[in-house]
């Protein structure tokens, strides 16, 4: 099968390699070091959201394949072929994964763009971030220390930090390669074995990554990859009695189901869930920068970012001016083939997602918000939607409370600092937030007051492998990335010895 998108990315060699790979036949499951078909023999198709053309057939894992993957991952874990090797050797594997990602960066970026529609320059940036994550966790491998505790002369008390065991890693489709790296990196660094399920909407960059990792010769069963659907493969992973830990990124609703399903064998669980992040602009801010960043905050990845800045709180004295400036920039956004270097916004991932976003536009209009710009589908092929700005939004409207996961901004006026914090925190979510002000006292006061796993001051959405992400309230459970992932993928054991 091939992508019939007429557009060519700026990366001609990488683009050609991506197309060759797509044309090389159906994609299979990686279980126990072998590429295999699903037990059922079933496959699903994945398509290009910009052209609606089928890209590839992918083997569809279900519970029988999850059982096989768990057996392989368990065997690899218990045989200590991974957790028991020298940390220096394990670190070298992770470094080589980072290198191979960089060597195949353009190909991986084109695959990700074809599969989920993000502009190719942004996809390339994320591939770089994935390599950084593997390198960052390679550095940790030799530094995962236990501790010794003070006690009297007759005893020796120490703590070992050990891997969890078999880890199920379930991802969403919106930034697939970064999510794969942010889970596989620490899971492998800590000596676990992994079963990775990419989302059914965009599995290709993860499957290609698995091939590249496989070529490096990791012991069989250490990394298993099982594309498939949530209700079958994902649910089987959450409920499986021989999986020790589950790390999930996706919607809050599915996160709750996973938490319930994992109770059977008390899996250790981390959940990275949805958001409805407040971005607060005070009149003393650098308004030019704040306005530019506010547009990117809701348009990046067509708004399909968990930490998208979709609730913009603007001081009432500036509300109309900022709404007008943001709308002027958003209405000029270059929307089109994500393979073009100059495209600013590609399509949404699927027809379903597009319809969902457009239904929120209807809801904003009928609830009485002012539609400043956008609100329409673009063209009739591909799932493109205009950047959409609503102003004079009240914080209790659906467009201000529910995660839309599309390029829709709600601008909400506030009176003073207290009002901004109250309104900013008035949501079920607590994933990310930002404040723009030149008053450093206010900046830090607000950073403390916002109930959110991440806060940016005078910037938006900057990230780094060292910086953890995770949710207050219903945005999640535990933290990912940074040093906190080392805790999330290990457990401790206290040992007391009588001397
Ligand atoms: P989703 O919850 O529908 O699906 C996510 C993954 O879960 C997919 O792999 C899917 O197959 C699987 N799944 C679905 N049902 C399942 C079940 N019953 N049991 C086990 N697995 C199941 O989410 P989505 O719509 O694909 O992704 C968008 C959501 O992800 C948004 O809410 C977004 O905010 C969130 N997200 C969060 C972060 C973060 O870091 N907090 C990052 C990216 C995306």
Boltz pocket constraint, residues with backbone or C-beta under 6 A from the ligand:
constraints:
  - pocket:
      binder: B
      contacts: [[A, 170], [A, 171], [A, 172], [A, 173], [A, 174], [A, 175], [A, 197], [A, 198], [A, 199], [A, 200], [A, 228], [A, 229], [A, 230], [A, 231], [A, 233], [A, 234], [A, 235], [A, 236], [A, 238], [A, 249], [A, 250], [A, 251], [A, 252], [A, 254], [A, 255], [A, 257], [A, 258], [A, 271], [A, 272], [A, 273], [A, 274], [A, 275], [A, 305], [A, 306], [A, 307], [A, 403], [A, 405], [A, 431], [A, 469], [A, 475], [A, 476]]
      max_distance: 6.0
